[in-house]
Amino acid sequence: MSTPRLANRPAGRLLGILLLGFAVPRFPAAEVLAADRPNILLILADDLGYGDVGCYNDRARVPTPNIDRLAREGMRFTDAHSPATVCTPTRYSLMTGQMAFRVPRGGTVFTGVGGPSLIEPGRLTLPAMLRANGYATACVGKWHVGLTFRDRDGRPVPDNGVEAVRRVDFSRRIEGGPLDHGFDRFFGTACCPGTDWLYAFIEGDRVPVPPAGPIDRSRLPRHPYADDCRAGLIATNFPMEEIDLVFLGKSREFLESHVRNTPGKPFFLYHATQAVHLPSFAAGSFQGKTRAGPHGDFIHELDFVVGELLATLGKLGVAGDTLVIFTSDNGPETTSVIRMRADHDHDGARPWRGMKRDGWEGGHRVPLLVRWPGRVKPGTTSAQPASLTDVMATVAGIVGADLPDDSAEDSFTMLPALLGQDRGPIRPYLLQQSFAGARYLSIRRGPWKYLDHAGSGGNNYEKNPGLRPFILPDTAPGAPGQLYNVETDPGETRNLYHERPEIVRELKALLDRAKASGRSRPGRSNSHP
């Protein structure tokens, strides 16, 4: 793999920029020194909705004291968004700072041994940037950005379900994984740990214990949140109900080993959980511990994992030197929303319309909490529109790294917001992609949100009996797109496409330019290199 290009500069120099006619204000210099680089712990939950967390939803039926603690001790973003409404493209965008619709197969959701990696060789990634700046980097948990497995003849195995897994030669190195994209260490899974054709752990770039045979689903819990478990092949060391506890143990091992052996070297730990992606298989010690059923127990386990990671930082004496970021890859799954609303009066999408896969807010507005002792004022809130693509530029500003022009094309630094130095909008606009990638995009500027498509862009509400009760009246019949004012109409109930055609034209033109230019972050060129 070629080494990504990286330049250094004095940390925290926040320049005013001009992009596509929209000015972004100049900010005061941030008092961040590269010599004071913090450790970084990035926790990415799976399918956790905005309304699943107590600090975002006062009607949540599952206590989340550890996640809420991050809000008390740091900053809570109220207008944060996953770049996409499903797993794989969001994870690509988080790792690269680039919207996934800009790359081939950028709307793909991998399963089994699917690949190849969406991240092209040589593209600068978040871990590669940090490693070039002196960080030890580790990834634990769900990768889901694509891998290349090979058969006995050395040919790439195409993703076609369980039969593809049978063809894999597990003695061979796996290509395109975390070790090829900037991580020093990896322990985790190729795709969704609990609903896959391959139920096996990857260590580094190998599967040390290959699958031994078909999974016996009769031994697993049976409840409304269990049906997503595919009939794949499973390894003998893969505990379906304790995957997150295994991930937790591996992250603890990394933290303890790193602090013991290289205490002067900063670390970046990316911990990507299984929870709370269906099937909701909480570990035995968490089952029945909430009054919100199996999915509530799974949220409870996720909160426990967060608490244990925070406790480990404290025990090792590095909590005060560690930047903690907690977020989710998209909104809550349809099954969990439908059943949790009906059975437990818990709404993981509250107060937004839509859910996972949808272009409406419930599909991509997510929790985003940042704790950085001594830098981020405790108990603060930011209303800055932010995307998970922004993690890369924000971290670059913190560690004092310049982003080359051919990297992080859709990433803006949220450092001014974190330091309480923002005096206006940081982003000129916000891009989103729904389930089908480039065919279903939306753009947000100020209060105005334009969806360049009709319908949800993901779920079929007409054909799914469970979703039909959530269909809203069409207030713009025949309109090819949707326009909402999310400040006056946060529920996206009134499509103003026909009433405000001038706003539609402006946002449609801006979206088309953002697609054609290959970037939304300003660069030395208006085209993607």
C-alpha positions in Angstrom: 0.0 0.0 0.0 1.3 3.4 -0.9 1.9 5.9 1.9 -0.7 8.7 1.9 0.7 12.2 1.5 0.5 14.3 4.6 1.8 17.7 5.5 2.1 19.4 8.9 1.2 22.9 10.0 0.8 24.8 13.2 -2.2 23.2 15.0 -5.6 24.9 15.1 -5.1 27.5 12.4 -8.7 28.0 11.3 -9.0 30.0 8.1 -12.0 31.6 6.6 -13.1 30.0 3.4 -15.3 30.7 0.4 -17.1 27.9 -1.3 -19.6 28.0 -4.1 -20.6 31.5 -3.1 -21.2 30.8 0.6 -18.8 32.4 3.0 -17.7 30.6 6.1 -16.5 33.0 8.8 -13.0 33.4 10.1 -12.5 31.9 13.6 -10.0 32.8 16.3 -6.9 30.6 16.5 -7.5 27.5 18.6 -5.2 27.0 21.5 -4.3 23.5 20.5 -0.7 22.4 20.2 0.5 19.4 18.3 2.8 18.7 21.3 -0.3 18.2 23.4 -2.0 15.7 21.2 -4.7 13.9 23.0 -5.4 10.2 23.0 -8.6 9.5 20.9 -11.3 7.0 21.7 -14.0 6.9 18.9 -17.0 4.7 19.8 -19.4 4.0 16.9 -22.7 2.4 17.9 -24.7 0.6 15.3 -28.3 1.6 14.5 -28.6 3.6 17.7 -31.3 6.3 17.2 -31.4 9.9 18.3 -34.2 8.9 20.6 -32.6 5.8 22.1 -30.5 7.9 24.5 -31.7 9.6 27.6 -29.8 12.9 27.1 -31.5 13.3 23.7 -35.0 11.9 24.6 -36.6 12.6 28.0 -39.1 9.9 27.2 -36.6 7.1 26.5 -37.6 3.9 28.3 -34.0 2.6 28.7 -31.6 4.2 31.1 -28.3 5.2 29.5 -26.4 6.7 32.4 -22.9 6.3 30.9 -23.8 7.8 27.6 -25.6 10.6 29.4 -22.4 11.1 31.5 -20.6 12.0 28.3 -23.1 14.8 27.7 -22.7 16.1 31.2 -18.9 16.0 31.0 -18.6 17.2 27.4 -20.6 18.6 24.4 -23.8 17.3 23.0 -24.4 18.0 19.3 -28.1 18.3 18.5 -27.8 18.6 14.7 -25.4 15.8 13.9 -25.9 13.4 11.0 -24.5 10.2 9.7 -23.3 10.7 6.1 -25.6 7.8 4.9 -28.6 6.0 6.3 -27.0 2.6 6.3 -23.8 1.0 7.7 -21.2 0.6 5.0 -21.3 4.0 3.3 -21.3 5.8 6.7 -18.3 3.8 7.8 -16.5 4.6 4.6 -17.2 8.3 5.0 -16.1 8.3 8.7 -12.8 6.7 7.8 -12.1 9.0 4.8 -14.0 12.2 5.2 -15.5 11.7 1.8 -19.2 11.0 0.9 -19.4 7.4 -0.2 -21.6 8.2 -3.2 -18.5 9.7 -4.9 -16.9 6.3 -5.2 -17.9 3.1 -7.2 -20.4 1.0 -5.3 -20.7 3.8 -2.7 -24.3 2.7 -1.8 -23.3 -0.9 -1.2 -24.0 -2.7 2.1 -21.6 -5.6 2.3 -22.5 -9.0 3.7 -20.5 -12.2 4.3 -17.2 -12.0 2.5 -18.2 -9.1 0.4 -15.7 -6.7 -1.1 -13.4 -5.4 -2.3 -12.8 -2.5 0.1 -14.5 0.8 -0.8 -11.3 2.6 0.3 -9.0 2.8 -2.7 -5.2 2.1 -2.1 -3.4 5.3 -1.2 -6.4 7.2 0.0 -5.7 9.1 3.2 -7.8 7.7 6.1 -8.4 8.9 9.6 -6.1 6.2 11.2 -3.4 6.7 8.5 -3.4 10.4 9.2 -3.0 9.8 12.9 -0.4 7.1 12.5 1.7 9.5 10.4 1.4 12.0 13.3 2.8 9.6 15.9 -0.3 7.7 17.0 -0.7 4.0 17.8 -3.9 3.0 16.0 -6.2 0.1 16.8 -9.6 -1.0 15.4 -11.9 -3.3 17.4 -15.3 -4.4 16.3 -17.3 -4.2 13.1 -15.3 -3.2 10.0 -17.9 -3.4 7.2 -16.1 -1.3 4.5 -15.4 -4.3 2.3 -12.6 -7.0 2.3 -11.1 -9.3 -0.3 -11.1 -13.0 0.6 -9.5 -15.5 -1.8 -10.2 -19.1 -2.7 -7.7 -21.9 -3.0 -6.6 -20.8 -6.4 -6.0 -17.2 -5.2 -9.0 -15.7 -6.9 -11.2 -13.2 -5.1 -14.3 -14.7 -3.8 -17.4 -12.8 -4.9 -20.1 -12.1 -2.3 -22.9 -14.5 -2.9 -24.0 -15.6 0.5 -23.1 -18.7 2.4 -21.7 -20.5 -0.7 -19.1 -17.7 -1.0 -18.0 -18.4 2.6 -17.6 -22.1 1.8 -15.2 -21.2 -1.1 -12.8 -19.1 1.0 -9.3 -20.3 1.7 -8.9 -19.1 5.3 -5.2 -19.8 5.3 -4.7 -16.8 3.1 -4.3 -13.2 4.1 -7.4 -11.0 3.9 -6.9 -7.9 1.8 -8.3 -4.4 2.1 -9.0 -4.5 5.8 -8.0 -2.1 8.7 -4.3 -3.0 8.5 -4.2 -1.9 4.9 -5.8 1.5 5.7 -3.8 2.9 8.6 -4.5 0.7 11.6 -1.7 -1.1 13.5 -4.1 -3.7 15.0 -7.5 -5.1 14.3 -9.8 -7.5 16.0 -13.3 -7.8 14.8 -15.6 -9.0 12.0 -16.0 -8.4 8.3 -19.6 -7.2 8.4 -22.5 -7.2 10.9 -21.4 -9.6 13.7 -24.8 -11.0 14.5 -26.5 -11.1 11.1 -24.0 -12.4 8.5 -23.0 -15.4 6.4 -19.6 -15.4 8.1 -19.7 -15.7 11.9 -16.0 -15.6 12.7 -13.4 -13.2 14.2 -10.6 -11.6 12.3 -7.3 -10.9 14.0 -5.1 -8.6 12.0 -5.6 -9.9 8.5 -6.4 -13.5 9.2 -9.3 -15.6 10.5 -7.5 -17.7 13.1 -10.5 -19.9 13.8 -12.4 -20.5 10.5 -16.1 -21.4 10.5 -16.7 -25.0 11.3 -20.3 -25.5 10.1 -23.8 -23.9 9.9 -25.1 -21.9 12.8 -27.7 -23.6 14.9 -30.3 -20.8 15.3 -32.6 -23.1 17.4 -30.2 -22.4 20.3 -30.6 -18.6 20.1 -33.2 -16.5 21.7 -36.5 -16.2 19.9 -38.3 -12.8 20.0 -39.4 -10.1 17.6 -35.9 -8.6 17.4 -34.1 -11.9 16.5 -35.2 -12.5 12.9 -32.2 -10.8 11.3 -29.8 -13.7 12.1 -28.8 -15.2 8.7 -28.2 -19.0 8.3 -24.4 -18.6 7.9 -21.4 -20.6 8.9 -20.0 -20.1 12.4 -16.6 -20.6 14.1 -16.4 -22.5 17.4 -15.1 -19.4 19.3 -17.9 -17.1 18.2 -20.4 -16.4 21.0 -23.5 -14.9 19.4 -24.8 -13.5 22.6 -21.5 -12.1 23.9 -19.9 -10.4 20.9 -19.9 -7.0 22.4 -18.3 -8.3 25.6 -15.5 -9.9 23.5 -15.0 -6.6 21.7 -14.9 -4.8 25.0 -12.2 -7.2 26.3 -10.1 -6.7 23.3 -10.3 -2.9 23.6 -9.4 -3.1 27.2 -6.4 -5.3 26.4 -5.2 -2.7 23.8 -5.6 0.2 26.2 -3.9 -1.6 29.1 -1.0 -2.8 26.9 -0.5 0.5 25.3 -0.4 2.6 28.4 1.9 0.0 30.1 4.4 -0.4 27.3 4.3 3.0 25.4 2.9 5.6 27.9 4.4 8.5 26.0 2.8 7.7 22.6 -0.8 8.9 21.9 -3.3 6.3 20.8 -6.3 6.2 18.6 -8.8 3.4 19.4 -11.8 3.0 17.1 -14.3 0.8 18.9 -17.2 -0.2 16.6 -19.9 -2.1 18.5 -22.4 -4.8 17.4 -25.0 -3.2 19.6 -27.7 -2.3 18.8 -27.9 -3.8 15.3 -30.5 -6.5 15.1 -30.7 -9.3 16.1 -30.9 -8.0 19.7 -28.8 -10.6 21.4 -27.8 -9.1 24.7 -25.4 -11.1 26.8 -27.0 -13.3 29.5 -26.2 -10.9 32.3 -28.2 -8.1 30.6 -31.2 -10.1 29.6 -34.4 -9.0 31.4 -32.6 -6.1 33.1 -34.8 -3.4 31.6 -38.5 -2.9 31.2 -38.2 -2.4 27.4 -37.8 -6.0 26.2 -34.8 -7.6 24.4 -33.9 -4.5 22.4 -34.0 -2.4 25.6 -31.7 -4.9 27.2 -29.3 -4.5 24.2 -29.3 -0.7 24.5 -28.5 -1.3 28.2 -25.6 -3.5 27.3 -24.3 -0.8 24.9 -24.4 1.7 27.7 -22.5 -0.7 29.9 -19.8 -1.1 27.3 -19.4 2.7 27.1 -19.1 2.9 30.9 -16.5 0.2 31.0 -14.4 1.9 28.3 -14.6 5.2 30.3 -13.7 3.4 33.5 -10.7 1.8 31.9 -9.4 5.2 30.8 -9.8 6.4 34.4 -8.2 3.3 35.9 -5.2 3.8 33.6 -4.9 7.4 34.5 -5.4 8.7 30.9 -9.0 10.0 31.1 -7.8 13.6 31.4 -5.6 13.2 28.3 -8.2 11.5 26.1 -10.7 12.9 23.6 -13.8 10.7 23.6 -16.2 10.7 20.6 -19.5 8.8 20.8 -21.9 8.5 17.9 -24.0 6.1 15.7 -23.8 5.0 12.1 -27.4 5.8 11.2 -30.9 5.9 12.7 -32.8 3.0 14.3 -33.9 -0.1 12.5 -37.5 -0.4 11.3 -38.3 -3.5 13.4 -36.9 -1.9 16.6 -38.9 1.3 16.0 -42.1 -0.4 15.2 -42.0 -2.9 18.1 -40.5 -0.6 20.7 -43.1 2.1 20.0 -46.0 -0.4 20.2 -44.8 -2.6 23.1 -42.8 -0.2 25.3 -43.7 3.3 24.3 -40.1 3.9 23.4 -39.3 5.8 20.2 -35.7 5.4 19.0 -36.3 8.0 16.2 -38.0 10.6 18.4 -38.7 13.4 17.5 -38.0 12.9 13.8 -39.8 11.3 10.9 -38.3 8.2 9.4 -35.8 5.6 10.5 -32.8 3.6 9.1 -32.6 3.8 5.3 -34.9 6.8 5.0 -33.7 10.2 3.8 -35.9 11.9 6.4 -34.2 13.0 9.6 -34.9 9.9 11.6 -32.7 8.0 9.2 -29.6 10.0 9.7 -29.8 12.5 12.7 -27.7 10.7 15.3 -26.3 11.3 18.8 -22.9 12.9 18.8 -21.1 13.4 22.1 -17.6 14.7 22.6 -15.7 14.8 25.9 -12.3 16.4 26.0 -11.2 17.4 29.5 -9.7 20.9 29.7 -10.7 21.8 26.2 -14.5 21.2 25.8 -16.6 22.9 28.4 -18.7 20.3 30.3 -22.4 20.3 29.9 -22.4 22.3 26.7 -24.6 21.9 23.6 -23.9 22.7 20.0 -26.5 23.3 17.3 -24.0 23.3 14.5 -25.0 21.1 11.6 -22.3 18.4 11.6 -21.6 15.2 9.7 -19.5 12.2 10.7 -17.4 13.1 7.7 -16.3 16.0 9.8 -14.4 13.8 12.3 -11.4 13.7 10.0 -11.0 17.4 9.6 -11.7 18.1 13.2 -9.1 15.6 14.4 -6.6 16.9 11.8 -7.0 20.4 13.4 -6.4 18.9 16.8 -3.2 17.1 16.0 -1.9 19.8 13.6 -2.1 18.0 10.3 -2.9 19.5 7.0 -5.3 17.6 4.8 -4.1 17.2 1.2 -6.4 18.5 -1.5 -7.1 14.9 -2.6 -8.5 13.8 0.7 -11.4 14.4 3.1 -13.3 16.2 0.3 -16.5 16.5 2.4 -15.0 17.1 5.9 -15.2 20.4 7.9 -13.5 21.0 11.2 -15.9 21.3 14.2 -13.0 22.4 16.4 -14.4 26.0 16.7 -17.6 24.5 18.1 -15.8 22.3 20.5 -13.8 25.2 21.8 -16.7 27.6 22.0 -15.3 29.8 19.3 -17.9 29.4 16.6 -19.8 32.6 15.8 -21.7 31.4 12.9 -22.3 28.3 10.7 -19.2 26.3 10.0 -20.6 24.3 7.0 -22.0 26.0 3.9 -24.3 23.0 3.5 -24.8 19.4 4.5 -25.0 16.4 2.1 -26.8 13.2 2.9 -27.3 9.9 1.0 -30.0 7.4 1.5 -30.0 3.6 1.0 -29.5 3.7 -2.8 -26.5 6.0 -2.8 -26.1 8.6 -5.5 -29.7 8.1 -6.7 -31.1 9.3 -3.5 -29.3 12.4 -2.2 -30.4 15.4 -0.1 -28.9 18.7 0.8 -29.4 21.0 3.8 -28.6 24.7 3.9 -29.7 26.6 7.0 -33.3 25.5 7.8 -34.0 24.3 4.3 -33.7 20.6 3.4 -34.1 19.5 -0.2 -34.5 15.8 -1.0 -33.7 15.1 -4.7 -36.3 12.3 -4.8 -39.8 11.4 -3.9 -40.6 9.1 -1.0 -38.3 8.0 1.8 -35.3 7.0 -0.4 -35.0 3.8 1.5 -37.9 1.9 3.1 -41.1 1.0 1.1 -43.8 2.2 3.4 -46.6 1.1 1.1 -45.5 -2.5 1.0 -44.4 -2.9 4.6 -47.5 -3.5 6.8 -45.6 -2.4 9.9 -44.7 1.0 8.3 -48.0 1.8 6.8 -49.3 3.5 10.0 -46.5 6.0 9.7 -47.3 7.2 6.2 -48.0 11.0 6.2 -50.3 12.8 3.7 -48.7 13.9 0.5 -48.8 17.7 0.6 -47.2 18.1 -2.8 -48.7 15.4 -5.1 -46.6 14.7 -8.2 -43.5 16.5 -7.0 -40.3 14.8 -8.0 -38.6 16.0 -4.9 -39.2 17.3 -1.4 -38.5 20.6 0.4 -38.9 21.1 4.1 -38.1 23.8 6.6 -36.7 21.7 9.4 -36.8 24.6 11.9 -40.5 25.3 11.6 -41.5 21.8 10.5 -39.0 19.4 12.2 -41.3 16.4 11.5 -41.1 17.0 7.7 -44.8 16.9 7.4 -45.3 19.7 4.8 -43.6 19.4 1.5 -43.1 22.9 0.2 -41.8 21.9 -3.2 -44.5 23.7 -5.2 -44.8 26.6 -2.7 -41.2 27.6 -2.7 -39.9 26.8 -6.2 -37.1 29.4 -5.9 -35.6 27.5 -2.9 -35.9 24.2 -4.8 -34.0 25.7 -7.7 -31.2 27.0 -5.5 -30.7 23.9 -3.6 -31.0 21.6 -6.6 -28.4 23.7 -8.4 -26.1 23.6 -5.3 -26.5 19.8 -5.0 -25.7 19.4 -8.7 -22.5 21.5 -8.3 -21.5 19.6 -5.1 -21.8 16.4 -7.1 -20.0 17.7 -10.2 -17.1 19.3 -8.2 -16.3 16.1 -6.3 -16.1 17.9 -3.0 -17.8 20.2 -0.6 -14.7 21.1 1.5 -12.8 23.9 -0.3 -9.7 22.9 -2.1 -7.2 24.2 -4.5 -9.3 22.7 -7.3 -13.0 22.5 -7.9 -12.8 19.0 -9.3 -11.9 15.7 -7.6 -8.3 14.8 -8.4 
